[in-house]
Amino acid sequence: MTREEEKKNVLSRFPGVTMAYGRAGEEAQTEVYGVSDRESGAPVERDTVFPACSISKFVTALIVMRMQELNMIDIDRKVDDYLGQWKLLTPNGNLSDATIRNVLCHTAGIVDGEDGFYGWRRSDPEITLLDVLEGKTRYNSNPAIAEMPKGEFFEYSDAGYCVLQQMIQNVTGKAYEDVAEEMIFERLGLKNSFFATTQNMEKHQAKMATGYDEEGTAIPGRFPVIPDLAASGLWSTPEDLFAITSEFYLALQGKSTLLRKETAQEMIKPAEKFSWAGLGIFPEGEDAVASRGWGENGQCMIKLDLRTGTIGIVMTNANPGVAQAESGIEKLLEIIA
């Protein structure tokens, strides 16, 4: 099978696909395919926004590291030092000794509830971040607790990033989505990126791609509600994600005003005992880092070659039911970048 045939094969698995690729610091090349909404036949366009799912964690980590540079926090102090009335506890009710660094790299011992963090609909009652942290709803029925010793286990955790969201709000005194706008999106001049609060969804819904489940059925209300913004509530375009990733690469070269070189390098340094875990991003050997997103309404991925500064980004609006290596997302990245 030729590369073009492989590409068409992968594209056929999703209603809509949008891509951006190129070298950091240069203009991205973009490609769009398919429809953003099967029912209306609306085509994918360059400014169609797609769910970034867990790529949200990369943006959250950038915010946290920016706060570190501003001396608002110290990532090697306990996260509880920066939380308000709600605290991260251990199963016996004591304060956790997990640091912000532990939470960023998923080694804080926080375990998500089984089958949690999906399925909330626009017609459902509104729930708060505190509801999620306390496990009060079916969206997340487990309270966020440090169940295992810090640094000893890798446990990928959406709830952990909810803890970071709460911390960011406590320290700044602002809503998380506003902090992201001020610290990241405005600074980089991004117009098509936002965290999906009810207000933001109402404002941007005309450009938001309808999501489809594993059976190809549209998500009721076109897209789900994501209360855990810092973990998986980002909506964006490949061009905007390219701009963010490009700035991150420039930071690694000491050429960014967003982050200092040593800060960016700290993010790609593997966690002790877990070579695949960085701070909000995942090292892939010594030469690349990646960020993956996978939710009930889409799948996506960023890959950055640390040697060349080459960036590839793919976003879709369907849940393929299998990880990126099996769905073809990683194959698309190999082809385009």
N, C-alpha and C positions, 0 to 999 in steps of 0.2 A: 504494500500500500504506500503510495507517495505521501509526502508531507501534506499536500493540499487535500488529498482524500482523507487522511487522518483528521485534518482540521474540520472538514465538512461533516465527518462522522461524529465528532464531539459536538459541534454546533447543533446538530439535529436532535440532541438529547435535551435541549433547553428551549423554552419559548423565546427567551431573549438573552443575548450575550453582548457584553461591551468590554472592550480591551484598550489598554494604553501601554506603550512600551517605548524604550529609548534609553539614552544615557542621562544620568543625573546632571542637572544644570542646563540641559538642552530642552527644546520643545518636544513634548511627547507626540508620538504617532498614535492615532486612535482608529479603532474599527468598531462598528456596531452591526448587529445582526438580529433578525427576528422581530418579535413584537413585545411591547411592554405590557400589553393587555390583549389576551386572545379574544375576549368577548367583543371588544370594539375594533380589534384589528390595528390598534394604534402601534406604529412602528417604534422601535428603540431609536432614540436620537442621542446626540452627544451630551445633552443636558438632562437626559433621563436619569433619575437617581435610583440607585439600587441599595438593597440592604447589605451593609458591610459586616453584619453579624459580629463575630469575635475579633475582627480587625479593630473594633472599638477599643480593645485592650491595648493595642499599640498606641493609640491616641491618648488614652488614659495615662499610660506610662510616660509619654512625652510631657503631659501636664504635671505629673508627680515630679519628674526630674527637673522641670522648669521651676517648680516650687522649691525644690532643693537648692537650685542655683540662687534663688531669691532669698535664701535663708529662712523660709517659712517653715520648713520641716527638715528633719535629718532622717534619711531612709534607714539608717542603722539603729534608730531608736524604736522602741515598741510602738506599734500602731495605736495601742490604747492611750498612749501619751497625748494623742491628738484627737481622740474621740470625745464626744460630749457625754450626755447621759447614757446613751447606749454604748456598751462596751463589748469587745470580743472576749468571750469567756472560755474556759475549759469545761469539760463535762462535770467537774465537781464544783463549778461555780466560781472558781478563782479567775483573776485576770490572766489573760494569755501573755506569754513573753514573746510572741511572734513579732518580728519587726516589719516595717513597711517593705523592706527588701524581700523578706519571706513571702509576703502577700503578692508582690509584683511577680515573683518567679514561681508561684504556686507551691511553695514549700512551707506554708504556715499551718498545715494540718487541717484546713477547712474542707469539709466533704459536702458536696452538693447532694440534695435529695434525689432519689431515683425518679426519673421521668419528670424532673423539674425544669423550670426556666423555659417553658414554651406553652402555647395553647391559650394565652389570654387574648380576648377579642375586644373590638371597639365597643361592642354592646354590653360587655361585662362591667361590673362596678369598678370605679377607679380605685387603685390601691397605691399605697405609698411605699417609698423605699424602706421605711421602718417595718411595714407589714412583711416585706420580702425578707429583711434581716431576721425578723422574729419568727418566720415560718408560719404566718397566720393564714395563708391562702393556699389554694391548690397550685398556684403558680410556682411556689416554693414552699413545700410543706415541712422542710427541715429548717430549724433556726440555724443561723450562721454561728458555729462553735468551732473552736480549735480542738478537734478531736484527737489529733496526733501530735507528738513532739515536733517543734519547729525544726526545719532543716533535715529531717530524717526521711521524709517521704515526699515524692512528687504527686500531687493530687490536683489535676486541672480543675479550677474552681471559678464559676461565675459568681458565687456568693462572696468569694474573696474580693472580687472587684467591686461588688456592692459595698463592702467594707471600705474600700478606697474611695468610692463615691461619697460615702458618708463623711469620711475624713476630709476630703477636699472641700465639701460644703461647710463643715465645722470650722476649718482653718480660715477659709476665705470669707465666710459669711455670705456666700452667694450660691445660687442654684448651679448645679454641676454644668448644665448646658450653657449657662452664661459664661462660666469660667472657660469652657472649651472654645466658645466663640471668641472671647477676648485673648486668650493665650495662644491659640493655634489658628483658627480660621481667619480672623481679622488680620493677624500678623502676616499671613501668607496670601491674603487677598482671595480667599476661597468663597465662592458664591453658591455652590451646590453641595455643601456639606452641613449637616445639622444632626443633633441628637433628637430622637423622635418623641418629644413630649406631645401631649394632645394638641397644644397650641401650634407647635411646629408642623405636625402632620396636617392640620387644617390649612396651614399656610402653604405647604408644599405639595399637597396631595395630587394636584394636577400633573405633576412631573414624576410622581412615585410609581415605580413599576409594580404591577399586581403580582403577588406571590402565588406560587403553585406548589402543592404538596407532592408526595411521592407518587400519587395516583394521577397527577396532572390536574387535580381539582383546585380551583381558585380558593385561596384562604377567605373565609367569610369576612366581609368588610374590606376585601382586597389585600390587606396586610395586617399582621398581628400587632398587638400592643406589647411594647417591651419596657417594663418598669425598671429593669436593671440597665440603665443607660450606659454606665461606664463599662459594663461587661459586653453588651451586645446591641446597644441602641443607636449606633451610628448609621446614617444614610449618606451616600456620597456617589461620586462618579469616579471612574478610573483616572480621569485627568486630575481631579482633586487629590486622589490618593497618590498619584504620581508626584504631584507637587510636594506633598507631605514627605514621601519617601525620599525624594530628591534632596529636600532640605536636611533630612536626617543623614544622608550620605555626605552632603557638604559639611555637616557638623563633624562627622568622622574625620574629615580632612582639615578641620579647623577653619572653615570658610563660611560658617553660618552665624547669623545673629539670633537664632532661635535657641540653640544649645551650644555650650562649649565643647571642645573636642573631647576632653576627659570625661564629660558627662555622657556623651554619645557612646564612647568606648566602654564605659561602665555598663551600658545597656546591652551590649552584644557579648559581654564576658559571660561565659557559662557559669551557672550556679555551681557551688561546691557540691560534689557528688552527682550532679545531673547535667551532663555536657550539652544536652539539647535545650536547656532552659535559660533564657536571658531575662531581662527585665521588660516584660510586655512584648517581647519578640523572641523568635526561636532561632538560634544558630543552627546552620546545617553544614557541619564540618567547619573548616577554618575560612572558607572562601565565600560563604553566602549566609544570609539570614532570610527568614520568611515569616509571614503572618497569614494565618488561615481563618476563614469564617465559614460557618455552616449552620444554617437555621432552617426552620420549617418553611421559609419563603425564599430561600436563596442559598447559593454557595459562591465563595470567592477566595481569592488568594493574591498575595503580594510576594514577589521574590526579588531580592536585591543581591547582585553579584558584587562582593566587596573588593574584588580585584579590579574590575573594569568600570564599576558604577552603573552597569546595565540594570534596568528595572523592568519587570514585567508584571502586569496587573490584569486579572480577569474577574468580572463580576457577572452573576446570572440571577434570574428571578424564579428559580425552582429548586426544590430539595430533591436531589437525585437519589437519596437513600443510601449512598455509599460515599466514602471519603474521597478527597480530591485526586488521589492517585488512581482510584478506580473509575471515578466519574469522567475523567478526561481533562479536568482543569489543569493538572500539572503537565499533561501532554501539550495543551495549548500554550502554556508558558514556555515549554521547550521550543515550540515552533516559532512563536513570535519574538522571543528574546534569546 
